[in-house]
Amino acid sequence: MQASQLILYSVPVFVLLIAVEWVYGMSLGRNTYRLNDTFCSLTLGLISRFPPAFKLGISGLVYVAVGDFFGVAALSSEVWSTWVLAFLLYDFSYYWKHRLCHERTLLWASHVVHHQSEDYNLGTALRQTSSSFLLSWVFYIPMFAIGIPADVFIAVAAVNLLYQFWVHTEHIGSLGVLDRILVTPSNHRVHHARNAEYIDANYGGVFIVWDRIFGTYRAERADLPPVYGTRTPLRSWNPLWANLEVYAQILRDTWQTPKISNKWRVWTSRTGWRPVDVAARSNGWKAADAGHEKYATNVPRAYRAFAVVQFFMLALTTLWVLLDIHQMALDERAALSILVLLSAAITAGILQGRGRAVGLEIVRSTALFMVFIVLPQSYFDPLVMQILGLHAVFNLSAIALVCAHQRLAVRSPVNQS
């Protein structure tokens, strides 16, 4: 089984563990999940798989180019020492990548996605960026240069990523001596906190020893509960905007500052730096203190039910695309990917209580239904056509039920009280 398949087939296990954590938290009276935030986190996880599926990364080309340049023969994957070396080097490289993702604006623009949630749970672990393929490969060039085989690199990367899933929970306390060696829930809670005392700490992937060596370790304090999220709250459930938020700010600052040197610094500066002339007339990037209330929206139960069912339809569509990626034509992949992206964005708007979102969903679903009717059935693979039709019929039916429910709720004296 390839590493990418390992991650894909782990998804049902992740979903099960998320459900277990939710039930456990509810039973303790310490539920750490909110529907709208969880919807955003999980849809971000879904769409983060599209860039690899479309082979947008260049790490494979870099691997070949570096190997050719240095002329180093690949180490044997049959020797256990190769695997140990690769695992340690990957985690060391990950530490520096992760650290610089927090310390430099351009890298933070991609990584910020993982930190935007103001909740901390296993769902947050799946909140992944869709733009890491742009620059993350840079940090692993030394591994390619010394001859780590590609299959070994991919395998240890997958294991490193899978390990990090379980540390995203509030329900596991200190683990004693393990907290001094490994990244544990206690250590990683500190990393996700926006408290001034915890900022810029605990960057390790599997081993926390890198943080201890390089002075970035902070222990979780019993008298200082972590407050989660970014210093500048996202205030949106839209997964597309979550990916674009900081990039948009960078582009605005670059455009608005007149000095050429500042235009360059916007992209290369330490995270949070902005040109004085731009910051003075802008309301963007206002830091929130640790007492800042979580972003929340309250929408009718029918809308929330629609979002839940919509998410499972999007998840099934995404998984099917990824499992059948090699048999699917490019235009079919693109059509289903756009379907998922638009559905996620509009459903997020519904969860935010935006009045136009329901209308947009009606227009989108009607257009999709017309495409299903007008296009020849042989245009796409029959299964793709069935998925398009199913989405259109479901969404139109669901929106009709939601609208009917809202009319009944308005007319009902009981619901008006």
C-alpha positions as CSV (number, residue, x, y, z in Angstrom):
1,M,0.0,0.0,0.0
2,Q,1.4,3.4,-0.9
3,A,1.7,6.2,1.7
4,S,-1.0,8.3,0.1
5,Q,-3.4,5.4,0.2
6,L,-2.5,4.8,3.8
7,I,-3.7,8.4,4.7
8,L,-6.8,8.0,2.5
9,Y,-7.8,4.7,4.1
10,S,-7.2,6.2,7.6
11,V,-10.0,8.7,7.0
12,P,-12.8,6.3,8.3
13,V,-10.7,5.7,11.4
14,F,-10.3,9.4,11.9
15,V,-14.0,10.0,11.6
16,L,-14.7,7.2,14.1
17,L,-12.3,8.7,16.6
18,I,-13.8,12.1,16.2
19,A,-17.2,10.6,16.9
20,V,-15.8,8.8,20.0
21,E,-14.2,12.1,21.3
22,W,-17.5,14.0,20.8
23,V,-19.5,11.4,22.6
24,Y,-16.9,11.2,25.4
25,G,-16.9,15.0,25.8
26,M,-20.7,15.1,25.9
27,S,-20.8,12.5,28.6
28,L,-18.3,14.5,30.7
29,G,-20.1,17.8,30.1
30,R,-16.9,19.0,28.3
31,N,-17.9,19.0,24.6
32,T,-15.1,20.5,22.5
33,Y,-17.0,20.5,19.2
34,R,-19.2,23.1,17.5
35,L,-21.0,22.2,14.3
36,N,-20.0,25.2,12.3
37,D,-16.4,25.2,13.3
38,T,-16.1,21.4,12.7
39,F,-17.8,21.8,9.3
40,C,-15.0,24.3,8.4
41,S,-12.2,22.1,9.7
42,L,-13.4,18.9,8.0
43,T,-14.1,20.6,4.6
44,L,-10.6,22.1,4.7
45,G,-9.3,18.6,5.2
46,L,-11.3,17.4,2.2
47,I,-10.1,20.1,-0.2
48,S,-6.5,19.8,1.0
49,R,-6.4,16.5,-0.8
50,F,-7.1,18.0,-4.3
51,P,-3.7,19.5,-5.0
52,P,-1.9,16.1,-4.5
53,A,-4.6,14.5,-6.6
54,F,-4.0,16.9,-9.4
55,K,-0.2,16.4,-9.0
56,L,0.4,20.1,-8.4
57,G,3.5,19.6,-6.2
58,I,7.0,19.6,-7.6
59,S,8.7,17.6,-4.9
60,G,9.1,14.6,-7.3
61,L,10.9,16.7,-9.9
62,V,13.1,18.3,-7.2
63,Y,14.0,14.8,-5.9
64,V,15.2,13.7,-9.3
65,A,17.0,17.0,-10.0
66,V,18.8,17.0,-6.6
67,G,19.8,13.4,-7.0
68,D,21.2,14.1,-10.5
69,F,23.1,17.2,-9.3
70,F,24.8,15.6,-6.3
71,G,25.2,12.2,-8.0
72,V,24.4,10.4,-4.8
73,A,23.3,6.8,-5.0
74,A,20.0,6.1,-3.2
75,L,20.4,4.4,0.2
76,S,19.0,0.9,0.4
77,S,15.4,0.7,1.7
78,E,16.1,-2.8,2.7
79,V,18.3,-1.6,5.6
80,W,16.7,-0.6,8.8
81,S,19.2,2.2,9.4
82,T,17.9,3.9,6.3
83,W,14.4,4.1,7.8
84,V,15.7,5.3,11.2
85,L,17.8,8.0,9.6
86,A,15.0,9.1,7.3
87,F,12.5,9.2,10.2
88,L,14.8,11.4,12.3
89,L,15.8,13.6,9.4
90,Y,12.2,14.1,8.4
91,D,11.2,15.2,11.9
92,F,14.2,17.5,12.2
93,S,13.3,19.1,8.8
94,Y,9.7,19.3,9.8
95,Y,10.6,21.2,12.9
96,W,12.4,23.9,10.9
97,K,9.7,24.0,8.3
98,H,7.0,24.3,11.0
99,R,9.0,27.0,12.9
100,L,9.6,29.1,9.8
101,C,5.9,28.7,8.8
102,H,5.2,30.7,12.0
103,E,8.0,33.1,11.7
104,R,7.7,34.2,8.0
105,T,4.6,35.8,6.5
106,L,4.6,34.0,3.1
107,L,4.9,30.6,4.8
108,W,2.4,31.6,7.5
109,A,-0.1,32.4,4.7
110,S,-0.3,28.7,4.0
111,H,0.0,27.3,7.5
112,V,-2.4,29.7,9.2
113,V,-5.3,27.5,8.1
114,H,-4.4,24.9,10.7
115,H,-4.5,27.4,13.5
116,Q,-7.7,29.4,12.7
117,S,-10.0,27.1,14.6
118,E,-10.9,28.5,18.1
119,D,-11.7,25.0,19.2
120,Y,-9.2,22.2,19.8
121,N,-10.2,18.6,19.0
122,L,-9.4,15.8,16.7
123,G,-11.3,17.6,13.9
124,T,-8.8,20.4,14.1
125,A,-6.1,17.9,13.2
126,L,-7.7,17.5,9.8
127,R,-7.8,21.2,9.2
128,Q,-5.1,21.3,6.6
129,T,-3.9,23.9,4.0
130,S,-4.3,23.4,0.3
131,S,-1.2,25.5,-0.7
132,S,1.7,23.8,1.2
133,F,2.8,22.2,-2.0
134,L,4.1,25.6,-3.2
135,L,7.1,25.8,-0.8
136,S,7.2,22.9,1.7
137,W,9.5,20.8,-0.5
138,V,12.3,23.2,0.1
139,F,12.9,22.0,3.6
140,Y,13.4,18.4,2.6
141,I,16.1,18.9,-0.1
142,P,18.9,17.7,2.3
143,M,17.1,14.4,2.6
144,F,17.1,14.0,-1.2
145,A,20.7,15.1,-1.4
146,I,22.0,12.3,0.9
147,G,20.1,9.7,-1.0
148,I,17.0,8.9,1.0
149,P,14.9,6.8,-1.4
150,A,11.6,8.4,-2.6
151,D,9.5,5.5,-1.2
152,V,11.1,5.8,2.2
153,F,10.6,9.6,2.3
154,I,6.9,9.3,1.4
155,A,6.4,6.6,4.0
156,V,8.0,8.4,6.9
157,A,6.2,11.6,5.9
158,A,2.9,9.7,6.1
159,V,3.7,8.2,9.5
160,N,4.8,11.6,10.8
161,L,1.5,13.1,9.7
162,L,-0.6,10.3,11.1
163,Y,1.1,10.6,14.4
164,Q,0.1,14.2,14.8
165,F,-3.6,13.4,14.6
166,W,-4.0,12.1,18.2
167,V,-2.3,15.1,19.9
168,H,-5.2,17.4,19.0
169,T,-7.4,16.8,22.0
170,E,-8.2,18.4,25.3
171,H,-9.2,15.2,27.0
172,I,-5.7,13.8,27.6
173,G,-3.6,15.5,30.3
174,S,0.1,15.4,31.0
175,L,1.8,12.1,30.2
176,G,4.8,12.6,32.5
177,V,8.2,11.7,31.0
178,L,6.7,11.3,27.5
179,D,6.0,15.1,27.5
180,R,9.8,15.6,27.7
181,I,10.5,13.4,24.6
182,L,7.5,13.3,22.3
183,V,5.0,15.8,21.0
184,T,2.0,15.0,23.2
185,P,-1.5,16.6,23.6
186,S,-0.2,18.8,26.4
187,N,2.7,20.0,24.3
188,H,0.7,20.6,21.2
189,R,-2.1,22.4,23.1
190,V,0.5,25.0,23.9
191,H,1.5,25.3,20.2
192,H,-2.1,26.0,19.2
193,A,-2.7,28.6,22.0
194,R,-2.7,32.3,21.3
195,N,-1.9,33.3,24.9
196,A,1.1,35.6,24.9
197,E,3.0,33.2,27.2
198,Y,2.6,30.3,24.7
199,I,3.1,32.0,21.3
200,D,5.8,30.6,19.0
201,A,6.5,27.4,20.8
202,N,6.5,23.6,20.5
203,Y,7.0,23.1,16.7
204,G,8.0,19.4,16.7
205,G,6.1,16.8,14.7
206,V,6.9,13.6,16.7
207,F,9.8,14.6,18.9
208,I,9.7,17.6,21.2
209,V,13.4,17.3,21.8
210,W,14.1,19.7,18.9
211,D,12.2,22.4,20.7
212,R,14.2,21.7,23.9
213,I,17.5,21.9,21.9
214,F,16.7,25.1,20.0
215,G,14.9,27.0,22.8
216,T,11.3,27.0,21.6
217,Y,9.9,24.6,24.2
218,R,7.1,25.8,26.6
219,A,5.4,23.6,29.1
220,E,1.6,23.7,29.6
221,R,0.7,25.5,32.8
222,A,-2.1,24.4,35.1
223,D,-2.8,28.1,36.0
224,L,-2.9,29.2,32.3
225,P,-5.4,27.3,30.1
226,P,-4.7,27.6,26.4
227,V,-6.9,29.9,24.4
228,Y,-7.1,28.7,20.8
229,G,-7.0,30.3,17.4
230,T,-5.0,33.0,15.7
231,R,-4.2,36.4,17.1
232,T,-6.3,37.8,14.2
233,P,-9.5,35.7,14.2
234,L,-10.7,34.4,10.8
235,R,-14.4,35.0,11.7
236,S,-15.7,32.8,8.9
237,W,-16.7,29.2,8.3
238,N,-15.8,29.4,4.6
239,P,-12.9,27.0,3.8
240,L,-12.0,28.9,0.6
241,W,-11.6,32.2,2.4
242,A,-9.7,30.3,5.2
243,N,-7.1,29.4,2.6
244,L,-6.9,32.8,1.0
245,E,-7.1,35.1,4.0
246,V,-3.5,35.9,4.6
247,Y,-2.5,35.8,0.9
248,A,-5.2,38.4,0.3
249,Q,-3.8,40.6,3.0
250,I,-0.2,40.2,1.6
251,L,-1.4,41.3,-1.9
252,R,-3.4,44.3,-0.5
253,D,-0.4,45.5,1.5
254,T,1.9,45.0,-1.6
255,W,-0.4,47.0,-3.7
256,Q,-1.0,49.8,-1.2
257,T,2.5,50.6,0.1
258,P,4.3,52.9,-2.3
259,K,7.9,52.0,-1.3
260,I,9.5,49.3,-3.4
261,S,11.5,48.0,-0.4
262,N,8.3,47.6,1.6
263,K,6.7,45.7,-1.2
264,W,9.5,43.2,-1.0
265,R,9.4,43.1,2.8
266,V,5.7,42.3,2.9
267,W,6.5,38.9,1.4
268,T,9.7,38.1,3.3
269,S,9.2,39.8,6.7
270,R,8.6,38.2,10.1
271,T,5.0,37.3,10.5
272,G,2.7,40.2,11.5
273,W,5.0,43.0,10.1
274,R,3.2,45.5,7.9
275,P,4.3,48.7,6.3
276,V,3.7,51.6,8.7
277,D,1.9,53.6,6.0
278,V,-0.5,50.7,5.3
279,A,-1.1,49.7,8.9
280,A,-1.9,53.3,9.9
281,R,-4.9,53.5,7.6
282,S,-6.1,49.9,7.7
283,N,-8.4,48.0,10.1
284,G,-7.0,44.6,9.1
285,W,-5.0,42.2,11.2
286,K,-6.2,43.4,14.6
287,A,-4.8,41.1,17.3
288,A,-7.3,39.6,19.7
289,D,-6.4,39.2,23.3
290,A,-6.7,35.9,25.2
291,G,-10.1,36.9,26.5
292,H,-11.6,37.4,23.0
293,E,-14.9,35.6,22.6
294,K,-15.1,32.8,20.0
295,Y,-16.6,33.6,16.7
296,A,-20.1,32.1,16.7
297,T,-23.2,32.1,14.5
298,N,-26.7,30.9,15.4
299,V,-28.8,29.6,12.5
300,P,-32.0,27.5,12.4
301,R,-31.7,23.8,13.2
302,A,-32.9,23.0,9.6
303,Y,-29.9,24.8,8.2
304,R,-27.6,23.0,10.5
305,A,-29.1,19.6,9.5
306,F,-28.7,20.6,5.8
307,A,-25.0,21.3,6.5
308,V,-24.4,17.9,8.2
309,V,-25.9,16.0,5.3
310,Q,-24.2,18.2,2.7
311,F,-20.9,17.5,4.4
312,F,-21.3,13.7,4.1
313,M,-22.2,14.1,0.5
314,L,-19.1,16.2,-0.1
315,A,-16.9,13.7,1.8
316,L,-18.2,10.7,-0.2
317,T,-17.7,12.6,-3.5
318,T,-14.2,13.6,-2.5
319,L,-13.2,10.1,-1.4
320,W,-14.6,8.7,-4.7
321,V,-12.6,11.2,-6.7
322,L,-9.4,10.3,-4.8
323,L,-9.9,6.5,-5.0
324,D,-10.7,6.6,-8.7
325,I,-8.3,9.4,-9.6
326,H,-6.3,7.4,-12.1
327,Q,-9.3,6.1,-14.1
328,M,-11.0,9.5,-14.2
329,A,-10.5,12.0,-17.0
330,L,-9.1,15.5,-16.1
331,D,-12.4,17.3,-16.9
332,E,-14.3,14.8,-14.7
333,R,-11.9,15.4,-11.8
334,A,-12.2,19.1,-12.3
335,A,-16.0,19.1,-12.5
336,L,-16.3,17.1,-9.2
337,S,-13.6,19.2,-7.5
338,I,-15.4,22.5,-8.4
339,L,-18.7,20.9,-7.2
340,V,-17.1,20.2,-3.8
341,L,-15.5,23.7,-3.5
342,L,-18.7,25.6,-4.4
343,S,-20.9,23.4,-2.2
344,A,-18.6,23.9,0.7
345,A,-18.4,27.7,0.3
346,I,-22.1,28.1,-0.1
347,T,-22.9,25.8,2.8
348,A,-20.5,27.8,4.9
349,G,-22.5,30.9,4.0
350,I,-25.7,29.2,5.1
351,L,-24.0,28.4,8.5
352,Q,-23.0,32.1,8.8
353,G,-26.6,33.1,8.4
354,R,-26.0,35.0,5.2
355,G,-29.3,35.7,3.5
356,R,-28.0,35.3,-0.1
357,A,-26.5,31.9,0.6
358,V,-29.8,30.0,0.3
359,G,-30.5,31.7,-3.0
360,L,-27.0,30.9,-4.3
361,E,-27.6,27.3,-3.4
362,I,-30.9,27.2,-5.3
363,V,-29.2,28.8,-8.3
364,R,-26.2,26.5,-8.1
365,S,-28.3,23.3,-7.7
366,T,-30.7,24.4,-10.5
367,A,-27.8,25.0,-12.8
368,L,-26.3,21.6,-11.9
369,F,-29.6,19.9,-12.5
370,M,-29.8,21.6,-16.0
371,V,-26.3,20.5,-16.8
372,F,-27.3,16.9,-15.8
373,I,-30.4,17.2,-18.1
374,V,-28.8,19.0,-21.1
375,L,-25.4,17.2,-21.3
376,P,-25.4,13.9,-23.2
377,Q,-25.3,11.0,-20.8
378,S,-22.1,9.9,-22.5
379,Y,-20.3,13.2,-21.9
380,F,-18.9,12.1,-18.6
381,D,-18.5,8.6,-17.1
382,P,-22.0,7.3,-16.1
383,L,-21.1,7.3,-12.4
384,V,-19.9,11.0,-12.6
385,M,-23.2,11.9,-14.3
386,Q,-25.1,10.1,-11.5
387,I,-23.2,12.0,-8.8
388,L,-24.0,15.3,-10.5
389,G,-27.6,14.5,-10.7
390,L,-27.7,13.2,-7.2
391,H,-26.2,16.4,-5.8
392,A,-28.6,18.5,-7.8
393,V,-31.7,16.6,-6.7
394,F,-30.6,16.4,-3.1
395,N,-29.8,20.0,-2.8
396,L,-33.0,21.3,-4.4
397,S,-35.0,19.0,-2.3
398,A,-33.2,19.9,0.9
399,I,-33.4,23.6,0.3
400,A,-37.1,23.3,-0.4
401,L,-37.6,21.5,2.9
402,V,-35.5,24.1,4.7
403,C,-37.5,26.9,3.2
404,A,-40.8,25.2,4.1
405,H,-39.6,24.6,7.6
406,Q,-38.7,28.2,8.0
407,R,-42.2,29.3,6.8
408,L,-43.8,27.0,9.3
409,A,-41.6,28.2,12.1
410,V,-42.5,31.9,11.4
411,R,-46.2,31.1,11.3
412,S,-46.2,28.9,14.5
413,P,-47.1,30.8,17.7
414,V,-45.0,28.3,19.6
415,N,-41.9,29.0,17.7
416,Q,-42.4,32.7,17.9
417,S,-42.3,32.8,21.7
